[in-house]
Amino acid sequence: MKKKNLDINELVDTELYYNGNCSYSLFAINNHMGSSPKSGHYYSLIYLEKLKVWFSFNDETVSPVFSSISPSLYNYILFYKQNK
């Protein structure tokens, strides 16, 4: 599964950055399913770089995700790390 990248070079003044790198990779997603933030269910999707696989962390169950990871209405928080 291909990782999702975010490139914000066009949005920032790259001279302000010490290395000019404004490219980021998505590595985790917190999802929420429910009618409000106070009710429903939260779970996480996390990319394990060493295995090159996304995993679903859902209560007591951890399992690999073989379907495509794409933005959805369930996405609550997206976590990115700067590419080297």
VEXVO-154807 format. One record per residue (C-alpha): residue number from 0; residue in three letters; x, y, z. Coordinates in nm, 3 decimals, decimal comma. Each point is the difference from the previous one (the first is absolute). Layout:
<atoms>
<atom><votor>NUM</votor><marvo>Ala</marvo><u>X</u><v>Y</v><w>Z</w></atom>
...
</atoms>
This chain:
<atoms>
<atom><votor>0</votor><marvo>Met</marvo><u>0,000</u><v>0,000</v><w>0,000</w></atom>
<atom><votor>1</votor><marvo>Lys</marvo><u>0,139</u><v>0,338</v><w>-0,096</w></atom>
<atom><votor>2</votor><marvo>Lys</marvo><u>0,055</u><v>0,252</v><w>0,280</w></atom>
<atom><votor>3</votor><marvo>Lys</marvo><u>-0,175</u><v>0,335</v><w>-0,019</w></atom>
<atom><votor>4</votor><marvo>Asn</marvo><u>0,226</u><v>0,306</v><w>-0,017</w></atom>
<atom><votor>5</votor><marvo>Leu</marvo><u>-0,061</u><v>0,366</v><w>0,073</w></atom>
<atom><votor>6</votor><marvo>Asp</marvo><u>0,218</u><v>0,264</v><w>-0,169</w></atom>
<atom><votor>7</votor><marvo>Ile</marvo><u>-0,046</u><v>0,355</v><w>0,130</w></atom>
<atom><votor>8</votor><marvo>Asn</marvo><u>0,290</u><v>0,161</v><w>-0,191</w></atom>
<atom><votor>9</votor><marvo>Glu</marvo><u>-0,243</u><v>0,224</v><w>-0,189</w></atom>
<atom><votor>10</votor><marvo>Leu</marvo><u>-0,162</u><v>0,119</v><w>0,324</w></atom>
<atom><votor>11</votor><marvo>Val</marvo><u>0,305</u><v>0,107</v><w>0,203</w></atom>
<atom><votor>12</votor><marvo>Asp</marvo><u>0,316</u><v>0,200</v><w>-0,047</w></atom>
<atom><votor>13</votor><marvo>Thr</marvo><u>0,253</u><v>-0,283</v><w>-0,021</w></atom>
<atom><votor>14</votor><marvo>Glu</marvo><u>0,285</u><v>0,240</v><w>0,081</w></atom>
<atom><votor>15</votor><marvo>Leu</marvo><u>-0,133</u><v>0,001</v><w>0,356</w></atom>
<atom><votor>16</votor><marvo>Tyr</marvo><u>0,076</u><v>-0,372</v><w>0,027</w></atom>
<atom><votor>17</votor><marvo>Tyr</marvo><u>0,353</u><v>-0,113</v><w>0,070</w></atom>
<atom><votor>18</votor><marvo>Asn</marvo><u>-0,014</u><v>-0,265</v><w>-0,272</w></atom>
<atom><votor>19</votor><marvo>Gly</marvo><u>-0,283</u><v>0,125</v><w>-0,220</w></atom>
<atom><votor>20</votor><marvo>Asn</marvo><u>-0,183</u><v>-0,332</v><w>0,033</w></atom>
<atom><votor>21</votor><marvo>Cys</marvo><u>-0,376</u><v>0,040</v><w>0,032</w></atom>
<atom><votor>22</votor><marvo>Ser</marvo><u>-0,098</u><v>-0,352</v><w>-0,101</w></atom>
<atom><votor>23</votor><marvo>Tyr</marvo><u>-0,178</u><v>-0,220</v><w>0,256</w></atom>
<atom><votor>24</votor><marvo>Ser</marvo><u>-0,123</u><v>-0,360</v><w>0,015</w></atom>
<atom><votor>25</votor><marvo>Leu</marvo><u>-0,321</u><v>-0,111</v><w>0,165</w></atom>
<atom><votor>26</votor><marvo>Phe</marvo><u>0,080</u><v>-0,257</v><w>0,269</w></atom>
<atom><votor>27</votor><marvo>Ala</marvo><u>-0,307</u><v>-0,015</v><w>0,226</w></atom>
<atom><votor>28</votor><marvo>Ile</marvo><u>-0,371</u><v>0,079</v><w>-0,002</w></atom>
<atom><votor>29</votor><marvo>Asn</marvo><u>-0,241</u><v>0,019</v><w>0,291</w></atom>
<atom><votor>30</votor><marvo>Asn</marvo><u>-0,354</u><v>-0,074</v><w>-0,114</w></atom>
<atom><votor>31</votor><marvo>His</marvo><u>-0,335</u><v>0,060</v><w>0,164</w></atom>
<atom><votor>32</votor><marvo>Met</marvo><u>-0,329</u><v>-0,173</v><w>-0,076</w></atom>
<atom><votor>33</votor><marvo>Gly</marvo><u>-0,302</u><v>0,137</v><w>0,180</w></atom>
<atom><votor>34</votor><marvo>Ser</marvo><u>-0,248</u><v>0,284</v><w>0,021</w></atom>
<atom><votor>35</votor><marvo>Ser</marvo><u>0,215</u><v>0,235</v><w>0,211</w></atom>
<atom><votor>36</votor><marvo>Pro</marvo><u>0,351</u><v>0,024</v><w>0,152</w></atom>
<atom><votor>37</votor><marvo>Lys</marvo><u>-0,153</u><v>-0,098</v><w>0,335</w></atom>
<atom><votor>38</votor><marvo>Ser</marvo><u>-0,149</u><v>-0,321</v><w>-0,133</w></atom>
<atom><votor>39</votor><marvo>Gly</marvo><u>0,109</u><v>-0,261</v><w>-0,249</w></atom>
<atom><votor>40</votor><marvo>His</marvo><u>0,318</u><v>-0,192</v><w>-0,051</w></atom>
<atom><votor>41</votor><marvo>Tyr</marvo><u>0,361</u><v>0,103</v><w>-0,063</w></atom>
<atom><votor>42</votor><marvo>Tyr</marvo><u>0,263</u><v>-0,215</v><w>-0,171</w></atom>
<atom><votor>43</votor><marvo>Ser</marvo><u>0,339</u><v>0,056</v><w>-0,163</w></atom>
<atom><votor>44</votor><marvo>Leu</marvo><u>0,179</u><v>-0,091</v><w>-0,321</w></atom>
<atom><votor>45</votor><marvo>Ile</marvo><u>0,379</u><v>0,002</v><w>0,027</w></atom>
<atom><votor>46</votor><marvo>Tyr</marvo><u>0,263</u><v>-0,058</v><w>-0,270</w></atom>
<atom><votor>47</votor><marvo>Leu</marvo><u>0,291</u><v>-0,218</v><w>0,112</w></atom>
<atom><votor>48</votor><marvo>Glu</marvo><u>0,295</u><v>0,111</v><w>-0,213</w></atom>
<atom><votor>49</votor><marvo>Lys</marvo><u>0,209</u><v>-0,314</v><w>0,061</w></atom>
<atom><votor>50</votor><marvo>Leu</marvo><u>-0,277</u><v>-0,226</v><w>-0,127</w></atom>
<atom><votor>51</votor><marvo>Lys</marvo><u>-0,136</u><v>0,246</v><w>-0,261</w></atom>
<atom><votor>52</votor><marvo>Val</marvo><u>-0,355</u><v>-0,083</v><w>0,117</w></atom>
<atom><votor>53</votor><marvo>Trp</marvo><u>-0,288</u><v>0,192</v><w>0,154</w></atom>
<atom><votor>54</votor><marvo>Phe</marvo><u>-0,155</u><v>-0,148</v><w>0,315</w></atom>
<atom><votor>55</votor><marvo>Ser</marvo><u>-0,338</u><v>0,058</v><w>0,160</w></atom>
<atom><votor>56</votor><marvo>Phe</marvo><u>0,006</u><v>0,040</v><w>0,380</w></atom>
<atom><votor>57</votor><marvo>Asn</marvo><u>-0,359</u><v>-0,051</v><w>0,112</w></atom>
<atom><votor>58</votor><marvo>Asp</marvo><u>-0,046</u><v>-0,068</v><w>0,371</w></atom>
<atom><votor>59</votor><marvo>Glu</marvo><u>0,159</u><v>-0,340</v><w>0,067</w></atom>
<atom><votor>60</votor><marvo>Thr</marvo><u>0,043</u><v>-0,085</v><w>-0,370</w></atom>
<atom><votor>61</votor><marvo>Val</marvo><u>0,305</u><v>0,086</v><w>-0,211</w></atom>
<atom><votor>62</votor><marvo>Ser</marvo><u>-0,010</u><v>-0,107</v><w>-0,362</w></atom>
<atom><votor>63</votor><marvo>Pro</marvo><u>0,168</u><v>0,090</v><w>-0,331</w></atom>
<atom><votor>64</votor><marvo>Val</marvo><u>-0,196</u><v>0,215</v><w>-0,244</w></atom>
<atom><votor>65</votor><marvo>Phe</marvo><u>0,021</u><v>-0,116</v><w>-0,360</w></atom>
<atom><votor>66</votor><marvo>Ser</marvo><u>-0,253</u><v>0,242</v><w>-0,149</w></atom>
<atom><votor>67</votor><marvo>Ser</marvo><u>0,084</u><v>0,350</v><w>-0,117</w></atom>
<atom><votor>68</votor><marvo>Ile</marvo><u>0,047</u><v>0,272</v><w>0,262</w></atom>
<atom><votor>69</votor><marvo>Ser</marvo><u>-0,170</u><v>0,317</v><w>-0,117</w></atom>
<atom><votor>70</votor><marvo>Pro</marvo><u>-0,162</u><v>0,305</v><w>0,164</w></atom>
<atom><votor>71</votor><marvo>Ser</marvo><u>-0,345</u><v>-0,063</v><w>0,142</w></atom>
<atom><votor>72</votor><marvo>Leu</marvo><u>-0,263</u><v>0,160</v><w>0,218</w></atom>
<atom><votor>73</votor><marvo>Tyr</marvo><u>0,121</u><v>-0,221</v><w>0,285</w></atom>
<atom><votor>74</votor><marvo>Asn</marvo><u>0,347</u><v>0,164</v><w>0,009</w></atom>
<atom><votor>75</votor><marvo>Tyr</marvo><u>0,028</u><v>0,196</v><w>0,325</w></atom>
<atom><votor>76</votor><marvo>Ile</marvo><u>0,373</u><v>0,074</v><w>0,024</w></atom>
<atom><votor>77</votor><marvo>Leu</marvo><u>0,270</u><v>-0,057</v><w>-0,264</w></atom>
<atom><votor>78</votor><marvo>Phe</marvo><u>0,365</u><v>-0,039</v><w>0,104</w></atom>
<atom><votor>79</votor><marvo>Tyr</marvo><u>0,283</u><v>0,087</v><w>-0,238</w></atom>
<atom><votor>80</votor><marvo>Lys</marvo><u>0,379</u><v>-0,018</v><w>0,032</w></atom>
<atom><votor>81</votor><marvo>Gln</marvo><u>0,250</u><v>0,197</v><w>-0,202</w></atom>
<atom><votor>82</votor><marvo>Asn</marvo><u>0,168</u><v>-0,194</v><w>-0,281</w></atom>
<atom><votor>83</votor><marvo>Lys</marvo><u>0,377</u><v>-0,013</v><w>0,008</w></atom>
</atoms>
